[in-house]
Amino acid sequence: MYARFARHPVVLAGIFASYFGLGKLGFAIGGWTTGAVAVWPASGLALASMVLFGPNVWPAVFAGAAVAYLSATGQFATSLMLAIGYVLESLIGAALVDRAAGGIDVFRSARTSFRFAAIAAAVAAPIGAAAAAGAVFMAGGVTTPALPYLMMRFWLASLTGMLVVTPFLLLFVTSRRPRVRWLEALEAVVLFALLVFAGLVVFGGRFPSDVKTYPLEFVLVPFLLWAAFRFGRREMAILMVVLSAIVIWGTLRNYGPFARPTWEESMILVQAYICVMAITGIVLAAVVAEHKHAEIQLREMASTDPLTGLVNYRRLLDVLRTEIARSSRTHRPFTIVFVDMNGLKKVNDKYGHLVGSRALCRIADALRRSCRALDTPARFGGDEFAVVLPETLEEGAQVVLQRIYDRLAADLDKPVLSVSGGLAVFPRDGDTPTLLLRAADKALYEAKARSKKGTPSPEKEEELKTGTLF
């Protein structure tokens, strides 16, 4: 979907500018100390860009990384080697995400979210870290004994950027925008306001005590639970960006539980905390989303006929109770129509049960197409169907029956189908679902009995192409 824009100049320029800007932000957060940065959010941007647009955007990533490092260090050769490493990091990482973790839908499930975290931690980030540490080492910026430590810092910096920035960008671009309700919007504002407040108390030096480094980082976990259960994956990704910014900002000011005597030690603790919180939040939000989707499917299965897709008998009773309550309140009648397929047994005996099932689906489709949006067609059971017509008198119900007959008459599929119909009006024919269904069923079989002589014989079914009107 997005790959066709990969070579568009605006896309390439946007990726380059964004990478350069996030690179400068990474330097501003922690500076360039012995060759490493505290957090490298540009790695998350590069990986998201590769997943969205494909590998053809690599020149923009390469140019952004090279220019960002060159502007900070002034070392041309080192900047080129670092840029190559970060391009390989995003290329290989995106290829593995596409192949093993669902591509742009990587955060749709807990399984693929875990795979993304594993790919970022075990493959993508180590590639960039190894290339970056090697470039700094070859430039003489670090000694051999300090090389593993430097590589670990590069790895954590890239991994933090991937786990925070990549979900934010992918979910923001690919998630469907739901209709916002004002109560949900208010709840979201309250959530983020409380998150910022708690973050400032724990990490911003606002704790009402002389000690500003109490180990209270666990206080922010309930906000992840709140976001996951009440909102969704996109909101969780936004929350993680806000939380990461608060944690880094407070720690750099020597506040919070991760404040240590040295800058490097503090940043390692910050990176580890953000990575753990990001993985937890991403997976938790995906689990909740899967659970909600499963609930919707189960609800649909409980109220939907699996063969025809119409509502089933249980849902039909609920609709009838709702319409009876509404009509009793508004004093406006409604009608229930019963429709029965003629000769289902003959169709099954002659053509087989698969054709018989297909015949039921054809009748269900005729009902669906003959009704208004507010009507409720249902499968009553076997070869019987029902349609609830709100605020409809008997004359209107006859019009709907005629539409059903006309659609079946115009149906060119074989075998030829015909139906019989009967109806009941609330409150004339009953004031409970049982009485209405009984009255409509009785009217249906009376109509079948009256029209028995006009029903086509099995020998003429293939020649006649009309529905039976009753």
C-alpha positions in Angstrom: 0.0 0.0 0.0 2.7 2.4 1.0 5.5 0.9 -1.1 4.5 2.8 -4.2 5.5 6.1 -2.5 9.0 4.8 -1.6 10.7 6.8 -4.4 8.6 9.9 -4.1 10.9 12.9 -3.4 8.6 14.2 -0.7 8.7 10.9 1.2 12.5 10.6 0.9 13.0 14.2 1.9 10.6 13.7 4.9 12.5 10.6 6.1 15.9 12.4 5.7 14.7 15.5 7.6 13.0 13.4 10.3 16.1 11.1 10.7 18.4 14.2 11.0 16.0 15.9 13.4 15.7 12.8 15.7 19.5 12.3 15.4 20.1 15.8 16.7 17.5 15.1 19.5 19.5 12.0 20.4 22.7 14.0 20.7 20.9 16.7 22.7 19.6 14.1 25.2 22.9 12.6 26.0 25.6 14.2 24.0 28.5 12.4 22.3 30.5 10.8 25.2 33.2 8.3 24.2 31.3 7.7 21.0 27.9 6.7 22.3 24.5 8.4 22.7 21.9 7.8 25.5 18.9 7.2 23.2 18.8 6.9 19.4 15.1 7.5 18.4 16.2 7.7 14.8 16.6 3.9 14.7 12.9 3.6 15.4 12.1 6.0 12.6 14.3 4.1 10.1 12.8 0.7 11.0 9.3 2.1 10.7 10.1 3.7 7.4 11.5 0.5 6.0 8.5 -1.5 7.2 6.0 1.0 5.7 7.7 1.9 2.4 10.1 -1.0 1.8 13.9 -1.1 1.3 13.9 1.6 -1.4 14.0 4.4 1.1 17.5 3.4 2.3 19.2 6.3 0.7 17.2 8.7 2.8 18.1 6.8 6.0 21.8 6.6 5.0 21.9 10.4 4.2 20.1 11.3 7.4 22.4 9.2 9.6 25.6 10.4 7.9 24.7 14.0 8.0 23.5 13.8 11.6 26.8 12.2 12.8 28.9 14.4 10.6 27.3 17.5 12.0 28.0 16.3 15.6 31.5 14.8 15.3 33.0 16.3 12.1 34.5 12.9 11.3 33.6 12.0 7.8 34.8 8.4 7.6 33.3 7.5 11.0 30.0 9.1 10.0 29.8 7.0 6.8 30.6 3.8 8.6 28.0 4.6 11.3 25.4 5.4 8.6 26.1 2.1 6.8 25.6 0.2 10.1 22.2 1.9 10.8 21.0 1.3 7.2 21.9 -2.4 7.6 20.1 -2.4 11.0 16.9 -1.1 9.5 17.0 -3.1 6.3 17.5 -6.4 8.0 15.2 -5.7 10.8 12.4 -4.6 8.4 12.9 -7.7 6.2 12.5 -10.0 9.3 9.5 -8.1 10.5 7.9 -8.5 7.0 8.7 -12.2 6.9 8.1 -13.3 10.4 6.0 -10.7 12.3 3.3 -9.5 9.9 4.8 -6.4 8.3 2.9 -3.2 8.9 0.4 -5.2 11.0 3.1 -6.3 13.4 1.3 -4.9 16.5 -2.0 -6.5 15.7 -1.4 -9.5 18.0 0.7 -10.4 21.1 2.6 -13.1 19.1 3.8 -10.7 16.4 4.5 -8.0 19.0 6.8 -10.4 20.8 8.4 -11.3 17.6 9.0 -7.6 16.8 10.7 -7.2 20.2 12.9 -10.3 19.6 13.9 -9.1 16.2 14.8 -5.6 17.4 16.7 -6.9 20.4 18.5 -9.9 19.0 19.1 -8.9 15.3 18.5 -5.3 14.3 19.9 -3.4 17.2 23.1 -5.6 17.5 23.8 -5.0 13.8 23.7 -1.3 14.2 25.6 -1.4 17.6 28.4 -3.6 16.2 28.9 -1.3 13.1 28.8 1.8 15.2 31.1 0.5 17.9 33.5 -0.7 15.2 33.5 2.7 13.5 34.3 4.5 16.8 37.0 1.9 17.6 38.6 2.3 14.2 38.6 6.1 14.6 40.5 5.6 17.9 37.7 6.8 20.1 37.8 3.8 22.4 40.2 1.1 23.5 39.8 -2.6 23.0 38.8 -3.4 26.6 36.0 -0.8 26.5 34.6 -2.0 23.2 32.0 -4.5 24.6 30.7 -1.8 27.0 30.5 0.7 24.1 28.6 -1.8 21.9 26.2 -2.5 24.8 25.4 1.2 25.0 24.9 1.5 21.3 22.6 -1.5 21.4 20.5 -0.1 24.2 20.3 3.3 22.5 19.0 1.7 19.3 16.7 -0.8 21.0 15.1 2.0 23.0 14.4 4.0 19.9 12.9 0.9 18.1 10.7 -0.1 21.0 9.3 3.4 21.5 9.3 5.2 18.2 8.5 2.3 15.8 5.2 1.3 17.4 4.2 5.0 17.7 4.8 5.7 14.0 3.4 2.4 12.6 0.2 2.5 14.8 -0.3 6.2 14.2 -0.2 5.7 10.4 -2.0 2.3 10.0 -4.6 2.3 12.8 -8.1 3.1 11.9 -9.3 6.3 13.5 -12.4 5.4 15.6 -15.2 7.9 16.2 -14.2 9.9 19.2 -16.8 10.2 22.0 -16.5 13.1 24.3 -16.5 10.9 27.4 -13.7 8.8 26.0 -11.8 11.9 25.0 -12.2 13.3 28.5 -11.0 10.0 30.0 -7.9 10.1 27.7 -7.1 13.6 28.8 -7.4 12.6 32.5 -5.2 9.6 31.9 -2.4 11.6 30.3 -2.7 14.4 32.8 -2.3 11.9 35.7 0.5 10.2 33.9 2.4 13.4 33.6 1.7 14.3 37.2 2.9 10.9 38.5 5.9 11.0 36.2 6.9 14.4 37.5 6.5 13.2 41.1 8.6 10.1 40.5 11.1 11.4 38.0 10.8 15.2 38.0 11.8 16.0 41.6 8.2 16.8 42.7 8.1 14.2 45.5 7.2 16.0 48.7 10.4 15.0 50.5 14.0 16.1 50.7 14.9 12.8 49.0 14.1 12.9 45.2 15.4 9.5 44.3 13.0 7.0 45.9 12.5 3.8 43.9 8.9 4.5 42.9 9.1 3.7 39.2 6.5 1.0 39.6 3.9 3.7 40.3 3.6 4.2 36.5 2.6 0.6 35.8 -1.1 1.2 36.5 -1.2 3.8 33.8 -0.1 1.1 31.3 -3.0 -1.1 32.5 -5.4 1.8 32.2 -4.3 2.6 28.7 -4.4 -1.0 27.5 -7.8 -1.9 28.9 -9.7 1.3 28.3 -8.1 2.5 25.0 -5.9 0.7 22.5 -2.5 0.1 20.9 -2.2 3.6 19.4 -2.9 5.3 22.7 -0.4 2.9 24.4 2.2 3.9 21.9 1.6 7.6 22.6 1.7 7.0 26.3 5.1 5.3 26.0 6.5 8.3 24.1 5.3 10.7 26.8 6.5 8.4 29.6 10.0 8.0 28.0 10.4 11.7 27.6 9.5 12.3 31.3 11.9 9.5 32.5 14.8 10.8 30.4 14.2 14.4 31.2 14.0 13.8 35.0 17.0 11.5 35.1 19.2 13.9 33.2 18.3 16.5 35.9 19.5 14.0 38.5 16.0 13.2 39.9 14.2 9.9 40.2 15.2 6.3 41.0 17.7 6.1 38.2 19.8 9.1 39.2 23.4 7.8 39.7 26.8 9.4 40.2 27.8 8.9 36.5 25.8 9.8 33.4 26.5 6.4 31.8 25.1 4.4 34.7 22.0 6.5 34.8 21.3 6.1 31.1 21.7 2.4 31.2 19.1 2.1 33.9 16.8 4.5 32.0 17.2 2.5 28.8 16.5 -0.8 30.5 13.4 0.6 32.2 12.0 2.1 29.0 12.6 -1.1 27.1 10.9 -3.3 29.6 7.9 -0.8 29.9 7.6 -0.5 26.2 7.6 -4.3 25.6 5.1 -4.8 28.4 2.8 -2.0 27.1 2.9 -3.1 23.5 2.2 -6.8 24.3 -0.5 -6.0 26.9 -2.3 -3.7 24.5 -2.2 -6.3 21.8 -3.5 -9.0 24.2 -6.4 -6.7 25.3 -7.2 -5.9 21.6 -7.3 -9.6 20.7 -9.5 -10.3 23.7 -12.0 -7.6 22.7 -12.0 -8.9 19.1 -12.7 -12.4 20.3 -15.5 -11.1 22.4 -17.1 -9.4 19.4 -16.8 -12.6 17.4 -18.3 -14.7 20.1 -21.2 -12.3 20.5 -21.8 -12.4 16.7 -21.6 -16.2 16.7 -24.1 -16.3 19.5 -26.6 -14.1 17.7 -25.9 -15.0 14.0 -27.0 -18.0 11.9 -23.7 -19.5 10.6 -25.2 -20.6 7.3 -27.1 -17.5 6.1 -25.5 -14.8 8.1 -28.9 -13.6 9.3 -29.7 -13.2 13.0 -30.7 -16.4 14.7 -33.7 -17.3 16.8 -32.2 -16.0 20.1 -31.5 -12.6 18.6 -34.9 -12.6 16.9 -36.6 -12.9 20.4 -34.4 -10.0 21.7 -35.5 -7.8 18.7 -39.1 -8.7 19.3 -38.9 -7.8 22.9 -37.3 -4.4 22.1 -39.9 -3.6 19.4 -42.8 -4.6 21.8 -41.4 -2.2 24.4 -40.9 0.6 21.9 -44.3 0.2 20.3 -46.0 0.1 23.7 -44.3 3.4 24.5 -44.9 5.1 21.1 -48.3 3.4 20.3 -47.0 2.6 16.8 -47.6 -0.9 15.6 -45.0 -3.2 13.9 -45.3 -6.3 11.8 -43.5 -9.6 11.8 -43.4 -11.6 8.5 -42.9 -15.3 8.3 -41.4 -16.7 5.1 -41.1 -20.4 4.4 -39.3 -22.1 1.5 -41.4 -24.4 -0.7 -40.0 -27.8 -1.4 -36.7 -27.8 0.5 -36.8 -31.6 0.9 -37.4 -32.1 -2.8 -34.4 -29.8 -3.6 -32.2 -31.8 -1.1 -33.4 -35.2 -2.5 -32.8 -34.2 -6.1 -29.8 -31.9 -6.0 -28.1 -32.7 -2.7 -27.9 -31.0 0.6 -25.2 -28.5 -0.5 -27.5 -27.2 -3.1 -30.3 -27.1 -0.5 -28.0 -25.0 1.8 -27.2 -22.7 -1.1 -31.0 -22.3 -1.7 -31.5 -21.2 1.9 -28.7 -18.6 1.4 -30.3 -17.3 -1.8 -33.6 -16.8 0.1 -31.7 -15.1 3.0 -30.1 -12.8 0.4 -33.5 -12.0 -1.1 -34.8 -11.1 2.4 -31.8 -9.0 3.1 -32.1 -7.1 -0.1 -35.8 -6.5 0.3 -35.7 -5.0 3.7 -34.8 -1.5 5.0 -31.8 -0.9 7.1 -33.9 -0.7 10.3 -35.6 -4.1 9.6 -34.3 -7.3 11.0 -34.4 -10.4 8.8 -33.7 -13.6 10.8 -33.6 -17.4 10.3 -36.3 -18.8 12.5 -35.1 -22.4 11.9 -34.9 -25.0 9.2 -36.4 -23.5 6.0 -38.4 -20.8 7.9 -37.4 -17.1 8.1 -38.8 -14.1 9.8 -38.5 -10.4 9.3 -39.3 -7.8 11.9 -40.6 -4.6 10.3 -40.7 -1.7 12.8 -43.4 0.9 12.5 -45.0 -1.0 9.6 -48.6 -1.9 9.1 -50.0 -4.9 7.2 -50.0 -3.1 3.9 -46.3 -2.3 4.2 -45.5 -5.9 5.1 -47.3 -7.0 2.0 -45.1 -4.7 0.0 -42.0 -6.3 1.5 -43.4 -9.8 0.7 -43.9 -8.7 -2.9 -40.3 -7.6 -3.1 -39.1 -11.0 -1.9 -41.3 -12.7 -4.5 -40.0 -10.4 -7.2 -36.4 -11.0 -6.3 -36.8 -14.8 -6.3 -38.6 -14.6 -9.6 -35.8 -12.6 -11.1 -33.1 -15.0 -9.8 -31.6 -16.9 -12.7 -29.8 -19.5 -10.5 -31.2 -23.0 -10.4 -33.1 -24.7 -9.0 -36.0 -22.3 -9.1 -37.1 -21.3 -5.7 -40.5 -20.2 -4.3 -41.7 -19.2 -0.9 -44.8 -18.7 1.1 -45.5 -15.9 3.5 -47.6 -15.0 6.5 -47.6 -12.1 8.9 -48.7 -10.9 12.3 -49.2 -7.3 13.5 -48.5 -6.0 17.0 -50.7 -5.6 19.1 -53.6 -6.9 16.9 -52.3 -10.5 16.8 -50.5 -10.7 20.1 -48.6 -8.7 22.7 -45.7 -11.1 23.4 -43.0 -12.6 21.2 -44.6 -16.1 21.6 -48.1 -15.0 20.6 -46.8 -13.0 17.6 -44.6 -15.8 16.3 -47.5 -18.3 16.7 -49.9 -15.9 14.9 -47.4 -15.4 12.0 -46.7 -19.1 11.7 -50.4 -19.9 11.6 -51.0 -17.3 8.9 -48.1 -18.8 6.9 -49.5 -22.3 6.9 -53.0 -21.0 6.1 -51.5 -19.2 3.1 -49.7 -22.5 2.1 -52.9 -24.4 2.4 -54.9 -21.9 0.3 -52.2 -21.8 -2.5 -51.4 -25.5 -2.6 -53.0 -25.9 -5.9 -51.0 -23.1 -7.4 -47.6 -24.5 -6.3 -45.4 -25.7 -9.3 -44.8 -29.4 -9.6 -41.2 -30.7 -9.3 -41.2 -31.5 -13.1 -41.9 -27.9 -14.0 -39.5 -26.3 -11.5 -36.8 -26.0 -14.1 -39.1 -24.4 -16.6 -41.0 -21.9 -14.4 -39.1 -18.9 -13.2 -41.5 -17.2 -10.8 -42.0 -17.0 -7.0 -45.3 -18.2 -5.5 -47.3 -15.3 -4.3 -49.5 -15.7 -1.3 
